[in-house]
Amino acid sequence: MVDVLTWTIEQRMRLTERAELLRKELAEIDTELGRLEAAEVVFGQWAEATDGGRRPSGIVDSERVAAGPGAGGMRLAPGRELTPGKVDPVRGQLRKLADRGWLKRTGSGRCLPR
């Protein structure tokens, strides 16, 4: 009778340890899944904007970019307006990517790749 009780307790302890390991693994998988979902959204938006890479992406070469007066350190492309209606959605996307771990926020509020 004691052997059965001992075996039951040992089995429960082994299964408890295994369950904890599986919970940790699931948390890591969920994190990676969130990152992949973010990458899928970003790539989908890029592919949609560039027709699958067949059209230019609208990214400006560094030689043609100029810092405008009053830009507060932002680099502006000539001929492009940065109205709140255009900037706010991008800020939201940057916030989501930073929350999911794809970007790292600096103290000044800028985002850098990890």
Secondary structure, DSSP 8 states (H G I E B T S, - for coil): -HHHHHHHHHHHHHHHHHHHHHHHHHHHHHHHHHHHHHHHHHHHHHHHHHTTTTS------GGG-B--TTSTT--B-TT----HHHHHHHHHHHHHHHHTTSEEE-TTS-EEE-
